[in-house]
Amino acid sequence: MHLYSPKRKVNDCFHLNQFHQTTLEKPRKRIVRKLKSVFRLVILNDQTFEERLSIRLTPLNVFVFAGTVIISLITFTIYIIAFTPLREYIPGYADVNMQRTIVMLASKTDSLERSLNSRDRYLANLQAVISGKLPPDQIKKPVDKNARYDTLPIPEPSDAEKKLRKEMESRDRFSLYAESSIQEGSLSNFLFFTPVKGVVTSEFNPKSKHFGIDIVASANEVIKSTLDGTVIFSDWTSDTGYVLAIQHGNNLFSVYKHNSALLKTAGDFVKAGEVVAIIGDSGELTTGPHLHFELWYNGTAVDPTDYMTF
């Protein structure tokens, strides 16, 4: 005989309801519930069964961690392939210097092609000269020795032509070979600062194309700007060494050559008396430490000794 108690009846009803709820539960919710189910990963000592490590895990956490690791590995691999030389070992990738090599080879090929074409033309012309088959336009015409070109009548220029010549010659204000046309006292209103104190060893002589003066001073003497202005040239030249040129106001222009060092660069604004260079012996056209100083006004070289004392 089996006794049926009310408590057992209640338990059976509870389990029955739970079974019906589980059966009728939607598949999506069932999957979410299983992903969020908590499991424990326990690491035990095989001999003593002592617990070494215990981690609470869910299937969702395991999937997220595994996906993060996989994405990180893929990103790292792509970075190595794209930005390191290791990609050269992957089939299909070219050498990083391949493009440069191709350009160099193309340039050499073009040069060789031009050289071969020039050689072919030279050989063809040489063969034509040897065989006497020169083109008609390359045959020099004989000079008529009977012609007397020195006795040909040359007409005198007309008055209009003379007037035009005189007008054009008067406009040539920038001729380096013309004598200075600046009147004495036209620069008297300017207060020039002497670039360096010393002995003038070579004077101003435009006829011999010496458009400045040479000043000998002690070693390492500083060179100063003669007026306020802007440096428009500061660089090395093979003939005159380190050269500095300054554009001043009122169409004045000064040049300082054969320096040992330049203290200003192009574009710098300098004041009168400001140090711009160090005296030196640079350049091929020099015989010793000195300063070659030039002063230009309206495009014409003037004698600096007329306006300052050295």
Secondary structure, 3 states (H helix, E strand, C coil): CCCCCHHHHHHHHHHHHHHHHHHHCCHHHHHHHHHCCCEEEEEECCCCCCEEEEEEECHHHHHHHHHHHHHHHHHHHHHHHHHCHHHHHCCCCCCCCHHHHHHHHHHHHHHHHHHHHHHHHHHHHHHHHHHCCCCHHHCCCCCCCCCCHHHCCCCCCCHHHHHHHHHHHHHCCCCCCCCCCCCCCCCCCCCCCCCCCCEEEECCEHHHCECCEEEECCCCCEEECCCCEEEEEEEEECCCEEEEEEEECCCEEEEEEEEEEECCCCCCEECCCCEEEEEECCCCCCCCCEEEEEEEECCEEECHHHCCCC
